Amino acid sequence: MMVFAIIIVIIILLQTRGSSAGLFGQSDGSYRSRRGIEQILFRLTIVLIIAFVAIAVLNVRF
């Protein structure tokens, strides 16, 4: 569980570092599509967050 959290944080930091929008991802108002490694990181983030939530839900003991 902790491994997923660390990987998610690293991937999110890589995404914000790769953008020229600043620390918190403010956009400059223009639209652009994700390409290459940026798109891979975006999709990987979604998959890891879904896996993280699924594992957290399965670990809940009633």
C-alpha positions in Angstrom: 0.0 0.0 0.0 2.8 2.4 0.9 4.6 1.6 -2.3 1.6 2.7 -4.4 1.4 5.9 -2.4 5.0 6.7 -2.9 4.9 5.9 -6.7 1.8 8.1 -7.1 3.4 11.0 -5.4 6.5 10.7 -7.5 4.5 10.5 -10.8 2.4 13.5 -9.8 5.6 15.5 -9.0 7.1 14.5 -12.4 4.0 15.8 -14.1 4.0 19.1 -12.4 7.8 19.5 -12.9 7.4 18.7 -16.6 4.8 21.5 -17.1 5.8 25.1 -17.6 2.8 26.2 -15.6 4.4 26.5 -12.2 4.3 24.6 -8.9 0.6 24.1 -8.6 -0.2 23.5 -12.3 -1.9 26.8 -13.2 -2.5 26.9 -16.9 -1.9 29.9 -19.1 -5.4 29.6 -20.6 -4.4 27.7 -23.8 -5.5 24.2 -24.6 -2.9 21.6 -25.5 -3.1 17.8 -25.7 -0.8 15.5 -23.9 1.8 13.7 -26.0 4.5 11.1 -25.4 5.7 10.6 -21.9 3.3 13.1 -20.5 0.3 11.1 -21.7 1.9 7.9 -20.4 2.4 9.5 -16.9 -1.2 10.8 -16.9 -2.6 7.3 -17.7 -0.3 5.6 -15.3 -1.4 8.0 -12.6 -5.1 7.1 -13.2 -4.3 3.4 -13.1 -2.3 3.6 -9.9 -4.9 5.7 -8.1 -7.6 3.2 -9.1 -5.4 0.3 -7.9 -4.6 2.2 -4.6 -8.3 2.8 -3.9 -9.2 -0.8 -4.7 -6.6 -2.1 -2.4 -7.7 0.3 0.4 -11.3 -0.8 0.0 -10.3 -4.5 0.1 -8.2 -3.9 3.2 -11.1 -2.5 5.2 -12.2 -4.8 7.9 -15.8 -4.7 9.0 
